[in-house]
Amino acid sequence: MQRATGVDLGVMDATLVAEGSADVYPLSAALNPDEPGPAVDHDAIAPGIKKPLLLRADTDEMQGTSAASIRPGSILHIDRMETTPVEGRVYVLTDRDGPHVRLYATTRLGPVFRAENRQYEDVPAAEAHIVGRVVSVATDYDPNLN
């Protein structure tokens, strides 16, 4: 109002500090992240992401009991600049079966992308194309709700 009327109300302009927002896409957008298709939501971007892509986890492959557990419906904040796998980090990747959210691990048989939900098979690292690292996860899950 101050800017529109020219009247000094003694209020400073609001500024947005270290935060932006972006559209959220279904996990299938990882197949073509440069043209992800229609958005399903909109969310604030976690700070520090160099090349953001926000995806909604629509799979239970990372649902489990460890710190790497990700519930279906959570919003994944992906940094597409981080495509070199690091042990113990979670990545969005694609292979011949489609998009996945998996934890990078080294096994006795070699490096793999492992699902927290052990009903899913490991994806050999050699067969995976990394879209980016999951930097942050936003969820509305409340363990205290019945």
N, C-alpha and C positions, 0 to 999 in steps of 0.2 A: 504494500500500500504506500509505503514511504517513497519508493521509486516511481510509482505510477502518479502520485499526486504532487511530488516535489516538496512536500511538507516534511521537515525534519522532526521525526517522532523520537529521536534519541535511540533508535534500535539499529544495531549493526546488521549488515547483510549476513545471512547464513551461508556457510560454506561446507561442502562435503569433504571430509578428510579421509583419505586412504580407503575409500569404499566406492564400489560401482555395483552395477547389477547387470544381469544377463538373462536371456531366455534359457529355460530348462527343456531338454529334449529327451525323448525315450532312449533307452540304452541302444536300440537299433540304429540310432544316429551315429554310433561309433563306426559303422560300416562305411560311412561317407561323411566325416566330420566337417568337410569344407562346404557341404550342402546338406545340412541335417534335416531339412524338412520342417513341418509345422511344430511349433513349440507346444509344450503341455503345461508350462508354468513359467514363472519369473521369480528370481531370487537374487539376493545380494551375493556378490562374489567374495570369497575368502581373500583377505589381503595377501599380497606377495605372489600371486599367480601371474606368470609371465604371458602365457597364451591360454586363456581359460576356455573350458568347455564344460557346461553343466549338464549332467545326465541324471535321469531318474532310474534308480536300480529297480528293475522290474523282474528280478530273478531272486531265488533264495539260495543261490550257490555260495554266497558269502555269509549266510546266516549261521551262527554257531555260538560258542561260548568264550572264545578268545577275544583279545583286544582288537583283532582284525575283523570281528564280526560286523556285518552290515545288513540291516533289515531291508526287506523289500519296501519300496516306496521312499526310501531315503534319497536325498539329492547328493550326488557325487560331484565334488568340485575337482575337476581334472586340469592338470597343467600339461598341455600338449608339447611343451618344450622338454619335458623330462621323459625321455624314451629309452634311456639306458637303465636296464634293470638293476636294482640293488636288493640284496638279500633282506627279506622281512618287510618289504614295502608292497603296497597293493596297487595294481595297475588295471586299466581298462585295455583289453586287447581283442583282436579278432583272429579267427582261424577259419578253416573250411566249414566249421559248424556255426559260425556267426560270432556275435560279440559276447565277451565274458568280463567279469570282474574277478580278479584272482590275485593271490599272494605269491610273490616270487620266492622260490626256495631251491636250494641245491640238495639233491637226493643222491643216494649211492648210484643211481642210474643216470645222473646228470641234472642240469637245471630244468625246472618245471615251473608252471604257474598252477598253484594248488588252490582248490576251492575249500573254504572253511567247512561247508557242508560236504562231508565225505561220500555222499551219494553220487557226486560228480567226479569224473575221472580227471586226472592231471592233464594239462596241456603242455607237451614238450616245448621248451623255449624256442627250439629251432623251427617249430611250426607256427609260431605266434608272431603277429604284427602288433607292436605296442602303440596304442593311440596316445596314452599319457598316464602319468601317475596320479592316483587319488591323493590329493593334498588335504582335503577336508571332507567331512560328511555331515550333512544337516538332516536331522530327523525330528519328527514330532512324537516319537515313541516315548511313553512314560511307563516305566516298570511298575509304578504304584497304582495304575488303573486296573480295575478288575474286568 
